[in-house]
Amino acid sequence: MGNKSTSSHKPVLLQESLKALAIEPGGRYVDCTVGGGGHAAAILDKSAPGGQLLGIDADPNALEAAKERLQNYKESALLVNDNFGNLRDICLKYKFYPVHGILLDLGLSSLQLGGDRGFSFQSNTPLDMRFDPNQKVSAADIVNGSSESKLAQIIRAYGEESQSYRIARSIINERPITSTLQLAQIIEKAVGRRGKIHPATKTFQALRIAVNHELEHLESVLKQALDLLGYGGRLVVISYHSLEDRIVKQFMQQEAKGCICPPRTPICICGHNPRLKLINRKVIVPTEMEIKNNPRSRSAKLRAAESTATQSDGHVAGDSHDFVTIAKSNSWQKLTLMQKSRIVLLAG
């Protein structure tokens, strides 16, 4: 059962994710990046009987793969084609709150890397990089329409590429650029090649992040996750590069603190209460065996935290107050839609 690309998909840090989520039978979980469905299937297995899963993905192709992978869980899984930046609205729409656990696996899936939308330069494909094909701006638009300074800024900020200006200048001189191999060759010619990592890797990362607004959506979904987790619910995030990991680390540390006033403030005036408890003080990384069996996992980092917030804490952000009141006061209500529906693929 399942096509080759789906069945060959290997979820990263799978057992570590399940442990961090503290999965229990009958629990309600959200997989914000359901992808090939590997993590989702394991969550449903471990939360049986009665477990429920809401799977979200902006990429319709990835969601189709998840639909195939999860076809044996027709009474327990709901799949939604949307961006996880809209997490609160999605959960509110389907009355899927509060939840026992939320998982974000921020890496590209093997389906995307092997596809034809320009995420990889291992083959010659159009310079696209959109998770959602309905988005207006593609990587080709940024590469061919940005000024040299803007392009360099994107490559440096999102790719942490020290030679961003040299790369940007070479791109400007060779425009128009329409394919992945064309762009990769221009970058290699501009900066040369040293070591095993291709010199275009960081630029491709930067363009993908810029096209899909990945860091902005990550910052947003972390805040929304706090509103959706029931007391004791777990937030688990797997990141693959330093920019993502820094955002996750700083967010979890900040929300695990009490007072967050500046150090020289004599009396606390922020009124901040801890909303998270860190589960793993030290970041979790793959074992040597996993890296050997699944090279894509080599840069993965997992961080986890547990919600300590209740409605009585009164610490909610701005316009989320009404939603939090609803979520906390409804306790662990069952989702009636899930009890009577088959697995569904819903357009955003």
Secondary structure, 3 states (H helix, E strand, C coil): CCCHHHHCCCCCCHHHHHHHHCCCCCCEEEECCCCCCHHHHHHHHHCCCCCEEEEEECCHHHHHHHHHHCCCCCCCEEEEECCHHHHHHHHHHCCCCCEEEEEEECCCCHHHHCCCCCCCCCCCCECCCCCCCCCCCCHHHHHHHCCHHHHHHHHHHHHCCCCHHHHHHHHHHHCCCCEHHHHHHHHHHHHCCCCCCCCCHHHHHHHHHHHHCHHHHHHHHHHHHHHHEEEEEEEEEEECCHHHHHHHHHHHHHHCCCCCCCCCCCCCCCCCCCCEEECCCCCECCCHHHHHHCHHHCCCEEEEEEECCCHHHCCCCHHHHHHHHHHHHCCCCCCHHHHHCCCEEEEC
